[in-house]
Amino acid sequence: MPASRTTSEKRAQVIKALAHPSRLLIAEALLDGEQCVCDLQELVGADMSTVSKHLSLMRSAGVLVCEKRGLNIYYRLACGCLGDFLRCVDQMTPARPRQKSCC
C-alpha cells in the first residue's frame, strides 16, 4: 500500500535536507555523536553563514537537534537510524560504472 501524500511530502522534506554533499558530511560526522558547530564548520570548510544555513535546514526537516551550552551550540542527529539509511544508499551506489540498462 502506497504512503499517503502527507507522508510522502514529509519523507521528501527529510531526503531533501540530506541531499547536499555538505549536509551529508555533517550527518555522517554526527553518526559518531554530537559536535560543536565550530567543528562542523571546519569539516565542511565553508564560512559560518553557509554552515548555519545547512544546519538550519536540517533542523527544520527534523534531522538534527541542537543544544546551546555557554557560547557554543552542539548538534546531534534526531534519530539513530540515519546510519542504516546511509548504508542502504551505499548498497544502491555502484562501485564501478553501471552497464547500460535495457530500459
C-alpha positions in Angstrom: 0.0 0.0 0.0 1.5 3.4 -1.0 2.1 6.1 1.6 -0.3 8.9 1.9 0.5 12.2 0.2 1.3 13.8 3.5 3.7 11.0 4.5 5.4 11.3 1.1 5.8 15.0 1.5 7.4 14.6 4.9 9.8 12.0 3.6 10.7 14.2 0.7 11.5 17.1 3.2 13.9 14.8 5.1 15.5 13.5 2.0 15.9 17.0 0.5 17.6 18.1 3.8 20.2 15.4 3.3 20.6 16.0 -0.5 23.7 18.1 -0.5 27.3 16.9 -0.1 28.0 19.3 2.8 24.9 18.2 4.7 25.7 14.6 4.2 29.2 15.2 5.6 27.6 16.8 8.6 25.2 13.9 9.1 27.9 11.3 8.7 30.1 13.2 11.3 27.2 13.2 13.7 26.8 9.4 13.5 29.7 9.3 16.0 27.9 11.7 18.4 27.2 15.4 18.9 29.6 18.0 17.7 30.1 21.7 18.2 29.1 23.9 15.3 32.7 25.2 15.1 33.9 21.6 14.4 31.2 21.1 11.8 32.3 24.4 10.1 35.9 23.1 9.9 34.6 19.8 8.5 32.6 21.4 5.8 35.2 24.0 5.0 32.7 26.8 4.4 32.0 30.1 6.2 29.8 30.1 9.3 26.9 31.6 7.5 26.8 28.8 4.9 27.2 26.1 7.6 24.4 27.7 9.7 22.1 27.6 6.7 22.8 23.9 6.2 22.2 23.2 9.9 19.0 25.3 10.0 17.6 23.4 7.0 18.4 20.0 8.6 16.9 21.1 11.9 13.7 22.3 10.2 13.4 18.9 8.5 13.7 17.1 11.8 17.1 15.6 11.0 19.1 17.4 13.7 18.5 18.8 17.2 20.8 21.3 18.9 21.6 22.5 22.4 23.3 25.7 23.4 26.0 25.4 26.1 27.6 28.7 27.0 28.7 30.3 23.8 28.8 27.0 21.8 26.0 25.2 20.0 26.1 21.4 19.8 24.3 19.4 17.2 23.3 15.8 17.1 21.2 13.5 15.0 17.5 13.4 15.9 17.3 9.7 15.0 19.8 7.0 15.3 18.7 5.1 12.2 20.3 7.5 9.7 23.4 5.3 9.6 21.2 2.4 8.4 19.7 4.6 5.7 23.1 5.7 4.5 24.4 2.1 4.4 21.4 1.2 2.4 22.1 4.1 0.0 25.7 2.8 -0.3 24.3 -0.5 -1.5 22.5 1.3 -4.3 25.6 3.2 -5.3 27.6 1.2 -7.9 31.2 0.7 -7.1 32.0 0.9 -10.8 30.2 2.5 -13.7 26.9 0.8 -14.5 26.4 -1.2 -17.7 23.8 0.2 -20.0 20.4 -1.0 -18.9 17.8 -2.4 -21.3 15.3 0.3 -20.2 
